[in-house]
């Protein structure tokens, strides 16, 4: 599960409709651009096997440490053009870390199909949340603390399951993760529309992490439920 902590400090000054639209537009453009280094990182990771050799616990540890460090660096540089480059470097790293689970799923007979289903499902969730955010006319900022509680529960559940190694636990955590981060997507888009988020780099980071968590959880779920051995 990717890191999302420490990202909820909003200013009180409302943006004009034009400024809000500019932040939203720049966020969508940067989000689309961020998928290029993500795919590149995943491809390199699969081609070289650099992350596949990692144990589950070590891979999760590196995933969390790199995620926390990347989020911190982006938030520190988000007000300059350097923030864009740091974000793109972070998305490459995330693609590299995701390559392990992608490679595992591709090991199934129907692996390529499962990856495409997970990709399509994640895209569907994003477009649904984007559509909902455009029609909901109220500020959803009150949901933030409850979503953070859910993220914390998921994090501790994931750490516990590293030692328990329960397939049922992975299933439950994956379903919860899909639900929680889908709502996070709606919440983060709503914050832009309502003027709660004024920086497109920070906004892109949040929505990107939502997307990555949904995609990873869908892959885990599909791999367990529908993976076909050769």
N, C-alpha and C positions, 0 to 999 in steps of 0.2 A: 504494500500500500504506500503510495507516494505521500510525501510530507505536505501538510497544508497549515501547519500551526504558525501563529504569529502574523497573520495576514489580514486582520480585521480592524484596522484603525482607519476610520473614515472622517473626512472633514465635514463641517456643518454648512459651508457655503454652497448653495445650489448652483448648478450649471444651467446655462441657457439651453434651449432645445437644440440649437445649432452646435454648441459645444458638446452636448451629449451625443449627438449623431456622429460627430467627428471622432470621439473616443470609441464609439461602437464600431464605426467603419474601420478605423486603424486597428482595433482589436481583431476583427475578422480577417483583415489582410495579414497581420502578423501571425495569427493562428494558422492560417493556410500555409504561410511561408515556413512555419516551425515544423510542419509535417515532413518537409524535405530532409533536413538533417536527422529527424527521427527515423525515417525509412532508411537513410544511408547508414546510420548507426546500427540498426537492426540487421541490415544486409551484411555489413562487415562482421558483426558478431556471429551471425549464422555461418558465413563463409570461412571464418577463421576458427570458430569454436572457442573463442577467447573466454566467453562467460559460461559455456556449457559445462566446462570442467569444474566450475565452482560447486561446492556443496550447497545444499539448500539454505543452511543457516548462514554461511559466509556470504552467499549471494544476497540474502535478505539484509544482512548487516551493511554490506557495501551499498545496496540500493537505498537504505535509509540514510546512511551517512552522506552519500553523494547527493541525495535529495535535499537534506537539510542544508548542506553547504551551498548547493546551487541556489536554493530559494533565498538564502541569506545574501549571497552575492548579487542576485538579481534585484532584490529589494534595496540594496545599498547603491546600485548604479542605475536605477530605473528612471531617474530624471535626466539622463544624458543618453546620447546615441550608444554609449558603451553598454547600456542596459539591453539594447536589442541584440548586440553581439554575444553578451553573456547568456542571454536567454536562448539564442540559437545553439550555443555550445552546450548548454544544459540539455536541450532537446536531443542533441546528438548522443549525449551520455545516457539519456533515458532510453533511446532506441537501442543502444548497446546493451543496457541492462535487460530490456525486454526480449532481446534475442534468445535468451536462454529458454524462456517458456514457449516462445514461438517455435524454436527448434524442436523442443519436446513434442509440441502438438504436430508439427510437420512430420514427426516420426511415425504418426499413425497412417494407416492406409488412406484414410480420408482427411488427412491433415490439412492439405491445401484448401479443401472445401470448408473446413472448420475455421481456418484463419479468415477466409473471405466472409463467412457468416458473422464472425465476431466483428470484423471491420464494418460490414453493412449494418449490423445491429447497433454498433456504437454511433455510426453516422445517423441512423434513424433516431436514436435517443437525442443526439445533439440538435437535429433539425426540429424535433418535437418540442424540446425545451426552448429553443429559439423562438418558435411560433407562439408558445404559451407566454413567453416573456413579453412578447409584443402586444398581447391582448389583455394581460393582467394589469390593471390600473391602480395597484396599491403597492406600497413599499413592503417588501418581505424581510426587511432587516431583522425583525424579531425572531426569525427562524435561525439566525446565525448561531446562537449559543447552543440550540438543540442539535443542529447539524454537527457542531464541533464535538459535542458529547458523543454523538454517534461515531464520529471519526476516531475519537479516543478509544471507544469500546472496540472498534474494529482493529485498531493497532494492538491493543493488549490481547485481544482474541487471536490475532495472527501470531504474536510472539509465543503465546501459550501453545498454539497448535504446532509450532515448530518442534516442540518437545514431545507433544502427544502424538503427532503424525496421524491424525484422524481424517479419513476421507470424508466422513460425514461432516466433520468440522470445516473442512475446506468448502464443501457444498454450501453450508449455512453461511459462512463468511462471504463467499462469492455472491450469493443472492443478496445479502444485506449490503454489500459493497456496491453492487449495481444500483440498488434502490437509493442508498444514501448519496452516492455521487451523481446520480441523475438529478436528484433534488438540488444538490449543490450547484449543478449546472444552471438550473433555473434561477436559483438564488443569486449566483454571480452575474448572470445576464441582467437580472432585475436590478442589481445594484448599479450597473452601468446606466441603464435606462432611467433610473430614479435619481441619478447624479451622485450616488454614494461612492462610486469609484471614478476618479478623475484621471488616472494614469493608464494608458493603454498597454504598457509593458506589464504592469502589475496585473491588469485585468486579463491579459493573454495568459500569463502564468497560471492564474487560478483556473481558468476554463481548460487550459491544456492539461493540468493535473486531474481535473474531473474526467476528461476524455480518456486519459491514460488508465486511470483506475477502473473505469467502466470497461474498457477494452481488455485489460488484463484479467479482470474478474470473469468476463464473458468467455475468454479463452480457457480459463481454468474450469469453468462450469461445463463448457462444451467438450473439453478434453476428457473429463470424468464421465459425463453422461453419454456422449456419442462417439468417443474415440474408438476406432476399429483397428485392432492389431493386425499386422501382416500375417 
